[in-house]
Amino acid sequence: MNISLLNLQVDVEGDVDVCGNLMMSRDVSVGFQHMRCNIQLTVAEDTAATSVDKLCKVAEHCCVVQQTLLNAPPLTTNYKINSPDTTTNAS
């Protein structure tokens, strides 16, 4: 894309109501209710606005975290429960 990127800063913010996490309210889901990704970038003065727009679109499309959050894959949770060893060694 031949864009001279002089500075890049990414800040991610989220809103969470911990009443769900603490099981204080069944009406509140566990996890974030809203997330924001704020990106500041500085490009060289001679960079075309269309190039910057294309860069932003490509970055969103290729962001693994953003795409996973937007299109959640199936999730499997597996538990392996181990019991403490009840045998003792006589000395």
Summary of the structure (lengths in Angstrom):
residues: 91
radius of gyration: 23.3
end to end distance: 72.4
largest distance: 80.8
contacts: 133
relative contact order: 0.18
helix: 27%
strand: 26%
